[in-house]
């Protein structure tokens, strides 16, 4: 057998290290490609709802807050007009703001929150957020609960809120 014939006859990856390297590389590619599938996001029409979350509440609490982002990939503005939840008697969109005297206020936003065309709105601690009022049971860390968001144009979508630790600081949830 000639040298060139032997080169074609030997296995492509002869050593254990070469085989292990290929397996690790393939696993990394698989993980990277499935990361988007594992994200905690939802879609309705041109709207993408990113990682709905809440904080755990103490026993006896009557309210909880909810947070999420809404990205509008469309050419027309839309509006988040209402929320319903299975953990509370009612839910409202609220806005937290600080006035000129440094006093923090929170008020219901009865007209809803506009999601501009091609824009994104974050409902987050210290800004727009969802208030779940009349809790039926405490929100427990690690548990999930559903909520139905209603948009003026896109319609309704049921999302799942993930409960983070009680009193936890606002975290970057973009990677979830």
Secondary structure as GFF3:
##gff-version 3
##sequence-region A 1 176
A	DSSP	alpha_helix	3	9	.	.	.	ID=ss1
A	DSSP	alpha_helix	16	38	.	.	.	ID=ss2
A	DSSP	beta_strand	41	44	.	.	.	ID=ss3
A	DSSP	beta_strand	47	55	.	.	.	ID=ss4
A	DSSP	beta_strand	63	72	.	.	.	ID=ss5
A	DSSP	beta_strand	78	85	.	.	.	ID=ss6
A	DSSP	beta_strand	88	98	.	.	.	ID=ss7
A	DSSP	beta_strand	104	108	.	.	.	ID=ss8
A	DSSP	beta_strand	113	115	.	.	.	ID=ss9
A	DSSP	beta_strand	120	123	.	.	.	ID=ss10
A	DSSP	beta_strand	128	135	.	.	.	ID=ss11
A	DSSP	beta_strand	144	151	.	.	.	ID=ss12
A	DSSP	beta_strand	155	164	.	.	.	ID=ss13
###
